[in-house]
Amino acid sequence: MTGLAAYSRKARAALLALACGAALAAPAAALPPLSQERHINDSLIQARVADVLRRGCPSLDARLIRAFSEARKLKRYAQGLGYSDREIDAFLDSKEERRRIYAEADRYMVANGVVNGQPETFCRLGRQEIARKTIAGSLLVAR
C-alpha cells in the first residue's frame, strides 16, 4: 500500500504540475471586439437616441452632468472587462463604428414613430423614454 500511496502522490503532483504549466503556457482569452459587447453598444445607441431626441424636440434638454457621469462609468466598465484605453479610444474614434451606432439609433427611433421634420414625434418618444426610465430617458429632462 505504501508504494501505491507514494505513486498516487507522485501522480497527483505530476498532474498538478502539468495543469499549472498548461495554464501558464495558454494565452489569455482574447476579448471580442468592442463592437460586439452588448451593454456598451446598447448604452451608446441609447445615448445617441437621447441626443437626437433633445435636438429634435424643443421641450427636451440634456442632463449633461448625468451624461458625462454615465460615459465615465461606461469606460470603467469596458476597462473592467479588460479593454485598454487604446482599444476604447480606437472604438470611440472609429467612423465606421459611429455610423453603425447612429444607424441603429435611427432605426430605433423610426420604429418608435419618430419622423424627421415633426418635432412632436421626437417629444413623444422622449417623454416615453423618460417615463420608461430607459438609458436614453435618464439622459433627458422635459422642460
N, C-alpha and C positions, 0 to 999 in steps of 0.2 A: 504494500500500500504506500509505503514511503516513496518508492520510486515513481509511482503513478501520481502521487500528490505533487512531487517535485516537477514532474513533467507538465502537470496542469498549470503550475505557477509559471513555468518557463513558457508554455504555450500562451497563457494569458498575457505575459509580459511582451511576447513577440507580437501578438495581435494588437496590443496597445501601442507598441512602437510603430507598427505598420499604419495603424489608424492615424496616429499623430503625424507621421511622415506624409501620408496622403493628404491630410488636412492642410499641412503647411505647403505642400507642393501644388495643390489645386489653386488655380487663380480665383480671385474673388468674383462672385457672380456679377456679371455686367448689368448695369441698370438699364432699363428700357429707355428709349428717347423720351425727353420731357413731353413731347407731343402726344405720348401715349399714357401719360399719368392723368388719370381721370379727374381727381379732385382739383388739381392745378388747372387743367383745361376748363373744367366746368366753372371754376371761380373766375378765370379770365374772360370767359364768354359772358358770364353774368355781369362782370364789371363793364364790359363793352355795352351790354344791353342798357345798364343804368346810365352810362354816358350819353348814348344816343337818345334815350327817353328824355333826359333832362334838357338836352339841346332842342328836342322837338316839341316840348311842352312848356309853355310859358309859366305854368303854375308849379313846376317842379324845380328843385335845386339839388345840388350835390352835397352830400355830407363829406366834405373834403378831408377833415381830420380822420374820420372813420375810414375813408378810402385809403389814406396813407397808412393807417394802422393795419388795415387788412392786407395791404401789399407787403408790408414788413413781415406780418405773420405768415403769409404765403411763402415768402422767401425762406423764412426759418423752417417751414415745413419741408420745402424742397431740400434744404441743407440737411435736415434731419434724416431724409431718405438716402442721403449720400451724394447728392449732386453738388458739384463745386460751384463757386461763384462764377467761374469762367463759363461753365456749362449753362448756368441760369441766365447769365447776361447774353450769351450767344442765342439762346432760345428766345429771349425777350426782344433782341435786336433783329431777329430774322424777319425779313419782309414776307417771306413765304408763310411762316407761322402766323404772322399778324393778319395776312389776308385770309388764312384758314379760319382763324378765330373770329374775325369780322364777318365772314360769310356765315358761320354758324350762328352768330348773334342775329344777323339779318334774317336767317331762316326762322329762328325762334320768334322774332317779332312779327314777321309776316304771318306765321302760323297762329299767332295770338291776336291778329286783327289790326296790326299797325299798317297804316297806309301813308306813304310819303305825301306831303302837302296837306295832310289832315291832322292838325295838332291835337284835336280831341281824341284821336286814336292812340297817340303817344301818351296823353294824360291818363286815359282809361287804363292802359296796360301798366303805367307807372303806379297808379293808385292800387291796382290789383297786386302788383309785386310788393308794395309796402304792406298791404293787408295780409298777404300770404307769408310775409316775413322771409322772403327769399333773399339770396345774396344781393341781387340787384335792388330789391326793396330796402335792404339795410343801408344801401349807399345813397338813397334818395330821401328827400323830405318834401312834403307838399306844403305850399305856401297858402 
